[in-house]
Amino acid sequence: WQRCQRHFTVNVMDHAPKSKRDDLYDRLKTAWDSKEYEDAKAVLDQIAEDYQDEHPKLAELISEHAWETLGVYHAAPPAHHKRLRTSNMIERVNQELKRRSKVVRIFPNPKSCLRLFTALLKEWHEDWAYGRIYLKMDLLEDFEAEKKAQKEAEIQAKIRKQQEEKAAREQAEVARRQKLEDETKARAEAAAKAKEEVKARARAQQAAKECCQSAKWDTV
């Protein structure tokens, strides 16, 4: 959702001393005039950090709620930001409906009020859409198409990353199993070699024993 930046400015000024209001107003304007969400968020975070020691309540308000004024970055192209970042449009419509209803003074029934307001809103809609174009919808369509393409690209990148991680895990598992097999084979070969050495020593001892016995009989 989008919190009205004008009303948020008033809330901030209520917590700020008079000597700091001009500085706060300029820095908030700089943040909201940024073209990218990340740049605006960085400026707001820096404001909160700068006022943390001297005015903790002000810093807390900006730190906890300033992000609510940046919803327009995710909802509309930059060309629409100035018209959507405040509640002026809604307030102007409500004021005009109130002004036109005062002319009638008393409606005979709720449906008559609804018919009047519906006709007025339809007229303003046609004026904004085809006369004094309030928002260019082709820009919004391009923005949404670009956002959709970006989201799809992020999904594809995430899928590729997951596939690469899965392949890496499988490759690591194959390498682990191969290493385990090699170690098992090496241990088996070492055990066989040790067994052969034991047999060789036994044969050597037997041969030496037989040689000693033969030499003993020859002496006799």
MARLUM-237096 format. One line per field, with one value per residue: z, x, y of N, C-alpha, C in turn; residue number from 1. Coordinates in steps of 0.05 Angstrom, whole numbers. Atoms other than C-alpha are relative to their C-alpha. Last residue first. Layout:
residues N
nup = [Z ...]
neast = [X ...]
nnorth = [Y ...]
caup = [Z ...]
caeast = [X ...]
canorth = [Y ...]
cup = [Z ...]
ceast = [X ...]
cnorth = [Y ...]
num = [NUM ...]
//
This chain:
residues 220
nup = [-13 -20 14 8 -24 -9 20 -6 -25 6 14 -20 -18 16 4 -26 -5 18 -10 -24 9 12 -22 -15 15 -3 -26 1 16 -16 -22 12 7 -25 -10 17 -6 -27 3 14 -19 -20 13 3 -27 -8 17 -10 -25 6 11 -22 -17 16 0 -27 -3 16 -14 -23 9 8 -24 -13 16 -5 -27 2 13 -19 -20 12 3 -27 -8 17 -9 -26 5 13 -21 -16 15 -6 25 -1 -26 -9 -15 3 28 18 -7 4 29 11 -6 16 28 2 -3 24 21 -3 4 28 14 -6 14 28 5 -9 -7 20 -10 -28 -2 18 -15 -16 17 10 -22 -5 22 -3 -22 9 19 -15 -14 20 11 1 -20 -26 -17 -2 -12 -28 -15 10 -11 12 23 12 9 16 27 14 24 20 10 23 25 17 -1 4 28 19 0 15 28 8 5 2 -10 -26 -21 -21 -8 -14 -26 -16 -9 -21 -24 -11 -12 -26 -19 -6 -17 -27 -8 21 11 28 16 0 15 29 8 2 24 24 3 8 28 19 18 13 22 -9 4 -18 -27 -10 -7 -24 -23 -6 -15 -28 -13 -8 12 -20 2 0]
neast = [1 -22 -26 -3 -4 -28 -17 2 -15 -29 -8 2 -23 -24 1 -6 -29 -15 4 -17 -28 -5 0 -25 -20 4 -10 -29 -10 4 -20 -26 0 -2 -28 -18 6 -11 -29 -8 5 -21 -24 2 -3 -28 -14 7 -15 -28 -2 3 -24 -21 6 -6 -29 -9 8 -17 -26 2 2 -26 -17 9 -9 -29 -4 8 -21 -23 6 -1 -28 -12 9 -12 -28 -1 5 -24 -20 2 -3 -21 -13 -9 -24 -3 -1 -10 -27 -17 -3 -16 -28 -9 -3 -24 -23 -2 -9 -28 -15 1 -18 -28 -4 -6 -29 -7 25 7 14 7 25 19 11 22 23 10 13 25 18 8 19 25 12 12 24 19 13 29 16 -13 10 30 8 -6 25 17 -8 -25 4 27 6 -22 5 15 -14 4 28 2 -6 23 21 -11 -10 22 16 -15 1 27 6 29 13 -11 5 15 -11 -26 5 13 -21 -15 17 1 -26 -2 18 -11 -23 9 -1 13 -18 -6 24 6 -21 6 23 -11 -17 17 16 -19 -8 22 -7 -26 3 -2 -25 -20 11 -5 -29 -5 12 -17 -23 9 6 -25 -2 6 -15 17]
nnorth = [25 -1 4 28 15 -4 14 28 5 -2 25 21 -3 7 29 12 -5 18 27 4 1 27 19 -3 13 29 8 -1 23 24 -1 7 28 15 -3 16 28 5 1 25 22 -1 10 29 12 -2 20 27 4 4 26 20 0 14 29 10 0 22 25 2 8 28 16 0 17 28 8 4 26 21 2 13 29 12 2 21 26 5 7 26 20 1 15 29 13 20 -2 26 -7 -29 -8 21 8 -23 -4 22 -6 -23 9 16 -17 -16 18 5 -25 -7 18 -9 -25 6 6 27 14 20 24 -3 14 -14 -22 10 4 -26 -14 14 -7 -27 -2 12 -18 -22 10 8 -23 5 -13 2 22 0 -26 -2 -2 -22 -26 -11 -17 1 27 10 -8 20 8 -21 1 18 -15 -6 20 27 2 -4 24 21 -7 4 28 1 -24 -8 20 -12 -26 4 12 -21 -18 13 0 -28 -6 14 -14 -26 4 6 28 16 20 -6 7 29 13 -6 17 27 3 -3 24 21 -6 6 23 -5 -19 -28 -13 11 -1 -27 -3 16 -14 -23 10 5 -26 -12 -27 -21 -25 -23]
caup = [258 225 164 209 241 175 151 215 206 133 152 204 155 103 154 176 104 90 151 131 62 91 135 76 35 90 93 18 22 79 40 -22 19 51 -18 -45 13 5 -70 -58 -6 -54 -109 -62 -42 -114 -134 -75 -94 -165 -140 -95 -152 -199 -146 -135 -210 -215 -157 -190 -256 -222 -186 -251 -285 -228 -231 -307 -296 -246 -293 -349 -304 -282 -354 -373 -313 -331 -404 -384 -335 -390 -437 -382 -385 -321 -316 -389 -396 -448 -461 -396 -346 -380 -388 -314 -293 -330 -301 -231 -239 -266 -210 -158 -184 -190 -120 -90 -125 -101 -28 -29 -38 -34 7 -4 -80 -86 -25 -64 -117 -65 -29 -94 -111 -43 -48 -117 -93 -32 -75 -122 -66 -29 -43 -79 -137 -180 -168 -180 -247 -292 -249 -270 -222 -167 -138 -133 -109 -45 -21 32 75 79 123 178 225 211 201 264 304 283 305 372 380 370 389 383 327 283 235 232 215 160 133 130 91 41 32 21 -34 -69 -64 -92 -154 -187 -126 -117 -54 -20 -40 -16 51 55 39 90 144 135 136 198 239 275 288 329 298 322 292 229 218 222 173 125 131 111 49 32 32 51 -8 0]
caeast = [1494 1517 1474 1415 1424 1432 1367 1332 1359 1337 1268 1261 1286 1236 1180 1200 1203 1135 1106 1138 1108 1040 1042 1063 1006 958 987 978 907 892 924 884 820 837 851 786 747 782 768 696 689 721 674 615 638 650 581 551 590 564 493 501 530 474 423 457 458 384 367 406 372 304 322 346 281 241 282 272 197 196 235 187 128 160 173 101 75 117 97 24 33 66 9 -40 -19 -46 -86 -103 -139 -188 -190 -178 -182 -243 -277 -264 -289 -355 -362 -349 -402 -454 -440 -445 -512 -540 -516 -549 -614 -607 -600 -670 -703 -636 -633 -583 -580 -527 -491 -482 -440 -393 -386 -371 -319 -286 -285 -253 -200 -185 -175 -127 -90 -76 -2 48 1 6 81 97 62 122 166 126 73 62 130 157 89 97 151 112 104 180 179 143 192 257 223 181 239 285 233 225 301 314 386 419 377 373 429 409 337 359 407 351 308 364 378 304 300 361 336 268 298 281 295 248 219 287 306 239 251 320 293 236 282 332 276 246 310 309 234 244 218 164 105 148 150 74 66 115 75 12 47 77 9 21 20 0]
canorth = [-1724 -1660 -1675 -1686 -1618 -1583 -1613 -1590 -1520 -1518 -1543 -1487 -1435 -1459 -1457 -1387 -1364 -1396 -1361 -1296 -1303 -1321 -1259 -1217 -1246 -1227 -1157 -1151 -1175 -1126 -1069 -1089 -1090 -1023 -993 -1021 -992 -925 -926 -944 -889 -839 -861 -854 -784 -764 -789 -751 -688 -694 -703 -643 -602 -624 -604 -537 -525 -544 -498 -442 -454 -452 -388 -357 -378 -348 -284 -280 -291 -234 -189 -205 -190 -124 -105 -122 -83 -22 -26 -29 29 71 53 74 147 177 241 248 314 288 213 177 234 264 196 181 249 237 167 194 247 199 149 204 227 157 138 199 181 109 132 165 233 268 331 389 381 434 405 340 375 403 336 300 353 346 271 274 323 281 219 255 290 225 229 185 172 235 248 174 166 182 137 75 46 -5 -24 47 72 32 79 118 56 51 113 75 40 78 146 140 111 168 219 184 179 254 270 202 171 233 215 142 157 205 152 101 150 164 89 74 127 99 27 46 77 144 186 245 214 212 283 309 274 307 376 371 344 401 453 421 416 484 477 414 350 303 341 352 277 270 328 295 231 268 295 227 193 121 73 0]
cup = [-18 14 19 -15 -6 24 7 -19 7 25 -6 -13 20 17 -15 -2 26 5 -17 11 23 -9 -10 23 14 -15 5 27 0 -14 17 21 -12 -6 26 10 -16 8 27 -2 -13 20 19 -13 -1 27 8 -15 11 25 -7 -10 23 16 -14 2 27 2 -15 16 23 -9 -7 25 12 -15 7 28 -3 -12 20 19 -12 -2 27 7 -16 11 26 -6 -12 22 15 -16 5 -27 3 26 13 12 -5 -28 -20 6 -5 -30 -11 5 -18 -28 -4 0 -26 -22 2 -7 -30 -15 4 -16 -30 -6 10 8 -23 11 27 2 -17 16 16 -17 -9 23 3 -21 4 22 -10 -18 15 13 -20 -12 -4 22 28 20 3 13 30 16 -8 12 -11 -26 -16 -11 -19 -29 -16 -27 -21 -11 -24 -26 -21 -3 -5 -29 -20 -1 -17 -30 -9 -5 2 12 28 24 24 11 16 28 17 11 23 26 12 14 28 20 8 19 29 7 -20 -13 -29 -19 -2 -17 -29 -7 -3 -26 -25 -5 -10 -29 -22 -20 -15 -24 11 -2 20 29 12 8 26 24 7 17 29 13 10 -12 21 0]
ceast = [11 1 23 26 4 7 29 17 -2 16 29 9 1 25 24 1 8 30 15 -3 18 29 6 2 27 21 -3 12 30 10 -3 21 27 0 4 28 18 -5 13 30 7 -2 24 25 -2 5 30 14 -6 17 29 2 -2 26 21 -6 8 31 10 -5 19 28 -1 0 29 18 -8 11 30 5 -6 23 23 -6 3 30 12 -7 15 29 1 -3 26 20 2 1 23 15 10 26 3 4 12 29 19 5 18 29 9 5 26 24 3 11 30 16 0 20 27 4 6 29 5 -25 -6 -13 -13 -27 -20 -13 -25 -25 -12 -16 -27 -21 -10 -21 -27 -14 -14 -27 -23 -15 -29 -13 13 -11 -31 -12 5 -26 -17 7 27 -3 -26 -5 23 -4 -14 13 -5 -28 -2 6 -21 -22 10 9 -23 -16 14 -3 -29 -8 -30 -16 9 -4 -15 11 25 -6 -12 22 14 -16 0 26 2 -17 13 24 -8 -1 -15 19 3 -23 -5 21 -7 -23 9 16 -17 -15 19 8 -21 7 27 0 1 27 20 -11 5 29 5 -11 20 23 -8 -4 26 4 -10 18]
cnorth = [-22 -27 0 -5 -30 -16 2 -17 -30 -7 0 -27 -23 1 -10 -31 -14 2 -21 -28 -4 -3 -28 -19 2 -16 -30 -8 -1 -24 -25 0 -9 -30 -16 1 -19 -29 -6 -3 -27 -23 -1 -11 -31 -13 0 -22 -27 -5 -7 -28 -20 -1 -16 -30 -11 -3 -25 -25 -3 -10 -30 -17 -2 -19 -28 -9 -6 -28 -22 -3 -15 -30 -14 -3 -22 -28 -6 -9 -28 -21 -2 -16 -30 -14 -19 2 -26 9 30 10 -20 -7 24 4 -22 7 23 -10 -15 18 16 -17 -4 25 6 -17 11 26 -5 -6 -29 -15 -19 -26 3 -12 16 22 -10 -4 27 14 -14 8 28 1 -11 19 23 -9 -7 23 -7 15 0 -20 1 26 6 3 23 27 10 16 -2 -28 -11 6 -21 -7 21 -1 -18 14 4 -20 -29 -4 2 -26 -21 6 -6 -29 -2 23 9 -19 12 26 -4 -11 22 18 -14 0 28 7 -13 15 26 -2 -3 -30 -17 -20 8 -6 -30 -14 4 -20 -29 -5 1 -26 -22 4 -5 -22 4 19 28 14 -10 3 27 3 -15 16 22 -11 -4 27 14 27 20 25]
num = [220 219 218 217 216 215 214 213 212 211 210 209 208 207 206 205 204 203 202 201 200 199 198 197 196 195 194 193 192 191 190 189 188 187 186 185 184 183 182 181 180 179 178 177 176 175 174 173 172 171 170 169 168 167 166 165 164 163 162 161 160 159 158 157 156 155 154 153 152 151 150 149 148 147 146 145 144 143 142 141 140 139 138 137 136 135 134 133 132 131 130 129 128 127 126 125 124 123 122 121 120 119 118 117 116 115 114 113 112 111 110 109 108 107 106 105 104 103 102 101 100 99 98 97 96 95 94 93 92 91 90 89 88 87 86 85 84 83 82 81 80 79 78 77 76 75 74 73 72 71 70 69 68 67 66 65 64 63 62 61 60 59 58 57 56 55 54 53 52 51 50 49 48 47 46 45 44 43 42 41 40 39 38 37 36 35 34 33 32 31 30 29 28 27 26 25 24 23 22 21 20 19 18 17 16 15 14 13 12 11 10 9 8 7 6 5 4 3 2 1]
//
